[in-house]
Amino acid sequence: MTKRVKHENTKVIKLNDAFRTSMVGGSYVLTSGIAALSPADLGAVMHKVRTFDAFTEDDDTEGEHECGSFEHNGVQIVWKIDYYDRQIEWHADPEDPETSRVLTIMLASEY
């Protein structure tokens, strides 16, 4: 059985959850495998990412709600949030509300 993550950095968790659930405050990237899904499957995957709450130590190793995975139609899907400055040139501090978050959604086989 997979353990639930003990969350310590509530500031980053709140920023990541707010971005992921609203898709406001950053951008998202779909890999070619995700982009090739049917419109109905793509919509379902996006909904699952936005409503994801099954954070475990296996996926969310930092305990900051920056990564997760789930199954959709028998295929494993992975999503990950990375942190950049506003110009998307350099990595940035995840605790800074001005940090631009980039959410990548991919097939696990593309990871």
DSSP file (Angstrom, degrees, kcal/mol; ACC not computed):
  #  RESIDUE AA STRUCTURE BP1 BP2  ACC     N-H-->O    O-->H-N    N-H-->O    O-->H-N    TCO  KAPPA ALPHA  PHI   PSI    X-CA   Y-CA   Z-CA
    1    1 A M              0   0    0      0, 0.0     2,-0.3     0, 0.0     0, 0.0   0.000 360.0 360.0 360.0 136.7    0.0    0.0    0.0
    2    2 A T        -     0   0    0      1,-0.1     2,-0.2    54,-0.0     0, 0.0  -0.640 360.0-126.4 -84.2 136.0    1.3    3.4   -0.9
    3    3 A K        -     0   0    0     -2,-0.3    54,-1.8     1,-0.1    55,-0.3  -0.514  21.1-114.0 -80.1 147.4    1.6    6.0    1.9
    4    4 A R  B     -A   56   0A   0     52,-0.2     2,-0.2    -2,-0.2    52,-0.2  -0.514  38.8-104.3 -72.5 149.2    0.0    9.4    1.7
    5    5 A V        -     0   0    0     50,-0.8     2,-0.8    -2,-0.2    -1,-0.1  -0.557  22.4-131.6 -76.8 137.4    2.4   12.3    1.5
    6    6 A K        -     0   0    0     -2,-0.2     2,-0.4    -3,-0.0    -1,-0.1  -0.834  28.1-140.8 -87.3 113.3    2.9   14.3    4.7
    7    7 A H        +     0   0    0     -2,-0.8     3,-0.1     1,-0.2    57,-0.1  -0.622  35.3 159.8 -85.0 128.3    2.6   17.9    3.4
    8    8 A E        +     0   0    0     55,-0.5     2,-1.4    -2,-0.4     3,-0.2   0.741  61.8  62.9-112.2 -40.3    4.9   20.4    4.9
    9    9 A N     >  +     0   0    0     54,-0.4     4,-2.2     1,-0.2     3,-0.2  -0.635  54.9 169.2 -96.6  81.6    5.1   23.4    2.5
   10   10 A T  H  > S+     0   0    0     -2,-1.4     4,-2.5     1,-0.2    -1,-0.2   0.790  72.8  60.9 -66.1 -27.4    1.5   24.6    2.5
   11   11 A K  H  > S+     0   0    0      2,-0.2     4,-2.1     1,-0.2    -1,-0.2   0.949 109.4  40.7 -63.7 -48.3    2.4   27.8    0.6
   12   12 A V  H  > S+     0   0    0     -3,-0.2     4,-3.1     2,-0.2     5,-0.3   0.898 113.6  54.8 -67.1 -40.5    3.7   25.9   -2.4
   13   13 A I  H  X S+     0   0    0     -4,-2.2     4,-3.0     1,-0.2     5,-0.3   0.937 109.3  47.2 -57.2 -47.5    0.8   23.4   -2.1
   14   14 A K  H  X S+     0   0    0     -4,-2.5     4,-2.3     2,-0.2    -1,-0.2   0.910 114.2  46.8 -62.5 -42.7   -1.7   26.2   -2.3
   15   15 A L  H  X S+     0   0    0     -4,-2.1     4,-2.1     2,-0.2    -2,-0.2   0.923 115.4  45.7 -65.7 -44.0    0.0   27.9   -5.2
   16   16 A N  H  X S+     0   0    0     -4,-3.1     4,-3.0     2,-0.2     5,-0.2   0.928 114.6  46.9 -66.0 -44.9    0.3   24.6   -7.1
   17   17 A D  H  X S+     0   0    0     -4,-3.0     4,-2.5    -5,-0.3     5,-0.3   0.905 111.1  52.0 -64.3 -40.7   -3.3   23.5   -6.4
   18   18 A A  H  X S+     0   0    0     -4,-2.3     4,-1.3    -5,-0.3     6,-0.4   0.923 114.8  42.6 -62.0 -43.6   -4.6   27.0   -7.4
   19   19 A F  H  X S+     0   0    0     -4,-2.1     4,-3.9    -5,-0.2     5,-0.4   0.959 115.6  47.4 -65.8 -51.3   -2.8   26.9  -10.7
   20   20 A R  H  < S+     0   0    0     -4,-3.0    -2,-0.2     1,-0.2    -1,-0.2   0.873 115.0  44.7 -62.5 -38.8   -3.5   23.2  -11.5
   21   21 A T  H  < S+     0   0    0     -4,-2.5    -1,-0.2    -5,-0.2    -2,-0.2   0.773 129.1  25.7 -78.6 -24.6   -7.2   23.5  -10.8
   22   22 A S  H  < S-     0   0    0     -4,-1.3    -2,-0.2    -5,-0.3    -3,-0.2   0.659  89.0-137.7-108.3 -22.0   -7.8   26.8  -12.6
   23   23 A M     <  +     0   0    0     -4,-3.9     2,-0.4     1,-0.3     3,-0.3   0.764  63.2 129.1  61.6  27.9   -4.9   26.7  -15.2
   24   24 A V        +     0   0    0     -6,-0.4    -1,-0.3    -5,-0.4    -2,-0.2  -0.940  52.3  37.3-112.1 134.0   -4.4   30.4  -14.3
   25   25 A G  S    S+     0   0    0     -2,-0.4    76,-1.3     1,-0.4     2,-0.3   0.572 119.7  14.0 105.3  13.1   -0.9   31.7  -13.4
   26   26 A G  E    S-b  101   0B   0     -3,-0.3    -1,-0.4    74,-0.2     2,-0.3  -0.900  80.7 -92.6-178.5-153.3    1.2   29.7  -15.8
   27   27 A S  E     -b  102   0B   0     74,-2.4    76,-2.6    -2,-0.3     2,-0.3  -0.917  22.3-134.1-143.0 168.7    0.9   27.5  -18.9
   28   28 A Y  E     -b  103   0B   0     -2,-0.3     2,-0.4    74,-0.2    76,-0.2  -0.956   7.8-154.2-130.8 153.4    0.5   23.8  -19.7
   29   29 A V  E     -b  104   0B   0     74,-2.9    76,-2.7    -2,-0.3     2,-0.5  -0.979   3.9-157.0-125.8 133.3    2.2   21.5  -22.2
   30   30 A L  E     -b  105   0B   0     -2,-0.4    76,-0.2    74,-0.2    74,-0.1  -0.946  18.3-134.3-108.7 128.9    0.7   18.4  -23.7
   31   31 A T     >  -     0   0    0     74,-2.1     4,-2.8    -2,-0.5     3,-0.2  -0.260  33.0 -98.8 -71.7 170.0    3.1   15.8  -25.1
   32   32 A S  H  > S+     0   0    0      1,-0.2     4,-1.4     2,-0.2    -1,-0.1   0.853 123.5  55.5 -61.8 -34.7    2.4   14.3  -28.5
   33   33 A G  H  4 S+     0   0    0      2,-0.2    -1,-0.2     1,-0.2     4,-0.2   0.893 112.3  41.7 -64.9 -39.8    0.9   11.2  -26.9
   34   34 A I  H >4 S+     0   0    0     71,-0.2     3,-1.7    -3,-0.2    -2,-0.2   0.906 112.1  54.4 -72.5 -42.9   -1.6   13.3  -25.0
   35   35 A A  H 3< S+     0   0    0     -4,-2.8    -2,-0.2     1,-0.3    -1,-0.2   0.769 102.2  60.2 -62.9 -24.9   -2.3   15.6  -27.9
   36   36 A A  T 3< S+     0   0    0     -4,-1.4    -1,-0.3    -5,-0.2    -2,-0.2   0.532  82.4 108.5 -81.9  -5.7   -3.1   12.6  -30.0
   37   37 A L  S <  S-     0   0    0     -3,-1.7    -3,-0.0    -4,-0.2    -4,-0.0  -0.276  82.6 -95.1 -66.4 157.1   -6.0   11.5  -27.8
   38   38 A S     >  -     0   0    0      1,-0.1     4,-3.0     4,-0.0     5,-0.2  -0.312  38.5-106.7 -64.2 157.5   -9.6   11.9  -29.0
   39   39 A P  H  > S+     0   0    0      0, 0.0     4,-2.4     0, 0.0     5,-0.2   0.887 121.9  50.6 -54.8 -39.9  -11.3   15.2  -27.9
   40   40 A A  H  > S+     0   0    0      2,-0.2     4,-2.0     1,-0.2     5,-0.1   0.925 113.1  44.6 -65.6 -43.9  -13.4   13.2  -25.4
   41   41 A D  H  > S+     0   0    0      2,-0.2     4,-2.7     1,-0.2     5,-0.2   0.902 112.4  52.2 -67.5 -40.0  -10.4   11.5  -23.9
   42   42 A L  H  X S+     0   0    0     -4,-3.0     4,-2.7     1,-0.2     5,-0.2   0.924 110.0  49.2 -60.9 -44.1   -8.4   14.7  -23.8
   43   43 A G  H  X S+     0   0    0     -4,-2.4     4,-2.2    -5,-0.2    -1,-0.2   0.902 111.7  48.9 -60.9 -41.2  -11.2   16.4  -21.9
   44   44 A A  H  X S+     0   0    0     -4,-2.0     4,-2.3     2,-0.2    -2,-0.2   0.903 111.6  48.8 -66.2 -41.2  -11.4   13.6  -19.4
   45   45 A V  H  X S+     0   0    0     -4,-2.7     4,-2.4     2,-0.2    -2,-0.2   0.931 111.1  49.9 -64.2 -45.6   -7.6   13.6  -18.8
   46   46 A M  H  X S+     0   0    0     -4,-2.7     4,-2.5     1,-0.2    -2,-0.2   0.908 110.8  50.2 -59.8 -41.8   -7.7   17.4  -18.3
   47   47 A H  H  X S+     0   0    0     -4,-2.2     4,-1.8     1,-0.2    -1,-0.2   0.913 109.8  50.6 -62.3 -42.6  -10.5   17.0  -15.8
   48   48 A K  H  X S+     0   0    0     -4,-2.3     4,-0.5     2,-0.2    -2,-0.2   0.881 110.9  48.8 -64.8 -37.6   -8.6   14.3  -14.0
   49   49 A V  H >< S+     0   0    0     -4,-2.4     3,-0.9     1,-0.2    -2,-0.2   0.945 112.3  48.3 -64.7 -47.1   -5.5   16.5  -13.7
   50   50 A R  H 3< S+     0   0    0     -4,-2.5    -2,-0.2     1,-0.2    -1,-0.2   0.797 120.2  36.8 -65.5 -29.1   -7.6   19.5  -12.5
   51   51 A T  H 3< S+     0   0    0     -4,-1.8    -1,-0.2    -5,-0.2    -2,-0.2   0.323  84.5 136.6-106.2   7.2   -9.4   17.5   -9.8
   52   52 A F    <<  +     0   0    0     -3,-0.9    -3,-0.1    -4,-0.5     3,-0.1  -0.274  10.1 151.8 -59.4 134.2   -6.5   15.2   -8.8
   53   53 A D        +     0   0    0      1,-0.0     2,-0.8     2,-0.0    -1,-0.1   0.238  37.7 104.7-146.1  14.9   -6.1   14.7   -5.1
   54   54 A A        +     0   0    0     15,-0.1     2,-0.2   -50,-0.0    15,-0.2  -0.365  48.1 170.1 -96.6  53.5   -4.5   11.2   -4.7
   55   55 A F        +     0   0    0     -2,-0.8   -50,-0.8     4,-0.1     2,-0.3  -0.480   4.2 171.2 -71.5 130.3   -1.1   12.5   -3.8
   56   56 A T  B  >  -A    4   0A   0     -2,-0.2     4,-2.8   -52,-0.2     3,-0.4  -0.863  48.3-105.8-132.7 166.8    1.3    9.8   -2.6
   57   57 A E  T  4 S+     0   0    0    -54,-1.8   -53,-0.1    -2,-0.3     6,-0.1   0.791 116.5  62.6 -62.8 -28.2    5.0    9.6   -1.8
   58   58 A D  T  4 S+     0   0    0    -55,-0.3     3,-0.2     1,-0.1    -1,-0.2   0.898 121.2  18.0 -66.0 -40.0    5.5    7.6   -5.0
   59   59 A D  T  4 S+     0   0    0     -3,-0.4     2,-1.1     1,-0.2     3,-0.2   0.873 127.9  46.3 -97.0 -48.1    4.4   10.5   -7.2
   60   60 A D    ><  +     0   0    0     -4,-2.8     3,-1.5     1,-0.2    -1,-0.2  -0.538  64.8 162.6-100.6  65.9    4.6   13.6   -5.1
   61   61 A T  T 3  S+     0   0    0     -2,-1.1    -1,-0.2     1,-0.3    -4,-0.1   0.766  74.1  48.3 -63.6 -28.0    8.0   13.1   -3.6
   62   62 A E  T 3  S-     0   0    0     -3,-0.2    -1,-0.3   -57,-0.0    -2,-0.1   0.583 104.0-128.5 -86.3 -10.7    8.5   16.7   -2.5
   63   63 A G  S <  S+     0   0    0     -3,-1.5   -55,-0.5    -7,-0.2   -54,-0.4   0.827  78.5 112.3  68.1  31.9    5.1   16.8   -0.9
   64   64 A E  S    S-     0   0    0    -57,-0.1   -48,-0.2   -52,-0.1    -3,-0.1   0.177  89.3-110.7-121.4  15.7    4.2   20.0   -2.8
   65   65 A H  S    S+     0   0    0     -5,-0.2     3,-0.1     2,-0.1    -5,-0.0   0.867  79.8 129.3  55.9  38.2    1.5   18.8   -5.1
   66   66 A E        +     0   0    0      1,-0.2    15,-3.2    14,-0.1     2,-0.3   0.475  65.5  30.0 -99.9  -4.5    3.9   19.2   -8.1
   67   67 A C  E     +C   80   0B   0     13,-0.2     2,-0.3     2,-0.0    13,-0.2  -0.995  60.4 156.9-155.1 146.5    3.4   15.8   -9.6
   68   68 A G  E     -C   79   0B   0     11,-2.2    11,-2.6    -2,-0.3     2,-0.3  -0.981  16.8-154.8-160.3 167.7    0.8   13.1   -9.9
   69   69 A S  E     +C   78   0B   0     -2,-0.3     2,-0.3     9,-0.2     9,-0.2  -0.991  14.5 164.7-148.5 154.7   -0.3   10.1  -12.0
   70   70 A F  E     -C   77   0B   0      7,-2.1     7,-3.5    -2,-0.3     2,-0.4  -0.960  34.7-103.0-158.7 168.3   -3.4    8.2  -12.7
   71   71 A E  E     -C   76   0B   0     -2,-0.3     2,-0.4     5,-0.2     5,-0.2  -0.834  27.3-176.7-103.5 140.0   -4.9    5.7  -15.1
   72   72 A H  E >  S-C   75   0B   0      3,-2.9     3,-1.7    -2,-0.4   -27,-0.0  -0.962  74.8 -20.7-135.7 118.6   -7.2    6.6  -18.0
   73   73 A N  T 3  S-     0   0    0     -2,-0.4     3,-0.1     1,-0.3    -1,-0.1   0.869 128.5 -50.1  50.8  41.7   -8.7    3.9  -20.2
   74   74 A G  T 3  S+     0   0    0      1,-0.2     2,-0.4     0, 0.0    -1,-0.3   0.525 117.6 111.1  80.3   5.7   -5.9    1.5  -19.2
   75   75 A V  E <   -C   72   0B   0     -3,-1.7    -3,-2.9    33,-0.0     2,-0.4  -0.941  67.7-125.5-116.5 134.3   -3.1    4.0  -19.9
   76   76 A Q  E     -C   71   0B   0     -2,-0.4    32,-2.8    -5,-0.2     2,-0.4  -0.652  25.9-164.0 -80.5 128.4   -1.0    5.6  -17.2
   77   77 A I  E     -CD  70 107B   0     -7,-3.5    -7,-2.1    -2,-0.4     2,-0.4  -0.905   2.7-165.9-112.5 139.6   -0.9    9.4  -17.3
   78   78 A V  E     -CD  69 106B   0     28,-3.1    28,-3.0    -2,-0.4     2,-0.3  -0.968   3.8-172.4-125.1 141.2    1.7   11.6  -15.5
   79   79 A W  E     -CD  68 105B   0    -11,-2.6   -11,-2.2    -2,-0.4     2,-0.3  -0.978   4.3-177.7-131.4 150.6    1.6   15.3  -14.9
   80   80 A K  E     -CD  67 104B   0     24,-2.0    24,-2.9    -2,-0.3     2,-0.5  -0.997  17.4-143.6-148.4 138.3    4.4   17.5  -13.4
   81   81 A I  E     - D   0 103B   0    -15,-3.2     2,-0.3    -2,-0.3    22,-0.2  -0.908  17.8-171.7-104.7 130.5    4.7   21.2  -12.5
   82   82 A D  E     - D   0 102B   0     20,-2.4    20,-2.5    -2,-0.5     2,-0.5  -0.842  17.7-128.8-116.2 159.3    8.0   23.0  -13.1
   83   83 A Y  E     + D   0 101B   0     -2,-0.3     9,-1.2    18,-0.2     2,-0.3  -0.923  31.2 163.9-118.3 127.8    8.8   26.5  -11.9
   84   84 A Y  E     -ED  91 100B   0     16,-2.7    16,-2.9    -2,-0.5     7,-0.2  -0.907  39.3 -99.3-136.1 162.0   10.2   29.3  -14.1
   85   85 A D    >   -     0   0    0      5,-2.3     3,-2.0    -2,-0.3     7,-0.1  -0.222  55.0 -90.0 -68.6 173.4   10.7   33.0  -14.0
   86   86 A R  T 3  S+     0   0    0      1,-0.3    -1,-0.1     2,-0.1    13,-0.0   0.739 129.6  53.0 -62.6 -23.5    8.2   35.1  -16.0
   87   87 A Q  T 3  S-     0   0    0      3,-0.1    -1,-0.3    13,-0.0    -2,-0.0   0.451 108.0-126.1 -89.2  -0.8   10.3   34.9  -19.2
   88   88 A I  S <  S+     0   0    0     -3,-2.0    -2,-0.1     2,-0.2     3,-0.1   0.887  81.0 110.7  55.5  42.9   10.4   31.1  -18.9
   89   89 A E  S    S+     0   0    0      1,-0.3     2,-0.3     2,-0.0    -1,-0.1   0.723  71.4  30.4-109.9 -35.7   14.2   31.2  -19.1
   90   90 A W  S    S-     0   0    0      1,-0.0    -5,-2.3     0, 0.0    -1,-0.3  -0.904  84.5-100.3-129.2 151.5   15.4   30.2  -15.6
   91   91 A H  B     -E   84   0B   0     -2,-0.3    -7,-0.3    -7,-0.2     2,-0.3  -0.397  46.7-160.1 -64.6 151.0   14.1   28.0  -12.8
   92   92 A A        -     0   0    0     -9,-1.2    -9,-0.1     8,-0.1    -7,-0.1  -0.813  26.3 -79.8-134.0 170.7   12.4   30.0  -10.1
   93   93 A D    >   -     0   0    0     -2,-0.3     3,-1.5     1,-0.1     6,-0.2  -0.584  30.4-149.0 -73.2 120.4   11.4   29.7   -6.5
   94   94 A P  T 3  S+     0   0    0      0, 0.0    -1,-0.1     0, 0.0   -79,-0.1   0.691  96.0  61.2 -66.2 -16.6    8.1   27.7   -6.1
   95   95 A E  T 3  S+     0   0    0    -80,-0.1    -2,-0.0     3,-0.0     3,-0.0   0.619  82.8  94.6 -83.3 -12.2    7.2   29.8   -3.0
   96   96 A D    X   -     0   0    0     -3,-1.5     3,-2.0     1,-0.1    -4,-0.0  -0.701  68.2-150.0 -83.0 120.0    7.2   33.0   -5.1
   97   97 A P  T 3  S+     0   0    0      0, 0.0    -1,-0.1     0, 0.0    -2,-0.0   0.721  97.1  61.1 -61.4 -19.9    3.6   33.9   -6.3
   98   98 A E  T 3  S+     0   0    0      2,-0.1     2,-0.1    -5,-0.1    -2,-0.0   0.563  78.9 113.5 -82.8  -8.4    5.2   35.6   -9.3
   99   99 A T  S <  S-     0   0    0     -3,-2.0     2,-0.5    -6,-0.2   -14,-0.2  -0.399  70.1-127.2 -63.1 136.2    6.8   32.3  -10.4
  100  100 A S  E     - D   0  84B   0    -16,-2.9   -16,-2.7    -2,-0.1     2,-0.4  -0.770  22.0-148.8 -86.9 125.9    5.4   31.0  -13.7
  101  101 A R  E     -bD  26  83B   0    -76,-1.3   -74,-2.4    -2,-0.5     2,-0.5  -0.786   7.5-161.7 -96.7 137.4    4.3   27.4  -13.4
  102  102 A V  E     -bD  27  82B   0    -20,-2.5   -20,-2.4    -2,-0.4     2,-0.6  -0.975   5.0-159.8-121.1 117.3    4.4   25.1  -16.3
  103  103 A L  E     -bD  28  81B   0    -76,-2.6   -74,-2.9    -2,-0.5     2,-0.5  -0.864   5.2-163.9 -99.6 118.1    2.3   22.0  -16.1
  104  104 A T  E     -bD  29  80B   0    -24,-2.9   -24,-2.0    -2,-0.6     2,-0.5  -0.897   1.1-165.6-104.2 130.3    3.3   19.1  -18.4
  105  105 A I  E     +bD  30  79B   0    -76,-2.7   -74,-2.1    -2,-0.5     2,-0.3  -0.968  22.7 155.1-116.8 128.1    0.9   16.3  -19.0
  106  106 A M  E     - D   0  78B   0    -28,-3.0   -28,-3.1    -2,-0.5     2,-0.2  -0.947  48.0 -95.6-147.3 161.2    2.2   13.1  -20.6
  107  107 A L  E >   - D   0  77B   0     -2,-0.3     3,-2.1   -30,-0.2     4,-0.5  -0.607  40.8-121.5 -71.0 143.1    1.8    9.4  -21.1
  108  108 A A  G >  S+     0   0    0    -32,-2.8     3,-1.3     1,-0.3    -1,-0.1   0.842 114.3  62.0 -57.4 -32.2    3.9    7.6  -18.6
  109  109 A S  G 3  S+     0   0    0    -33,-0.4    -1,-0.3     1,-0.3   -32,-0.1   0.663 100.9  53.6 -68.6 -15.1    5.6    5.9  -21.5
  110  110 A E  G <         0   0    0     -3,-2.1    -1,-0.3     1,-0.2    -2,-0.2   0.509 360.0 360.0 -93.6  -6.5    6.8    9.4  -22.6
  111  111 A Y    <         0   0    0     -3,-1.3    -1,-0.2    -4,-0.5    -2,-0.1   0.484 360.0 360.0 -73.3 360.0    8.4   10.2  -19.3
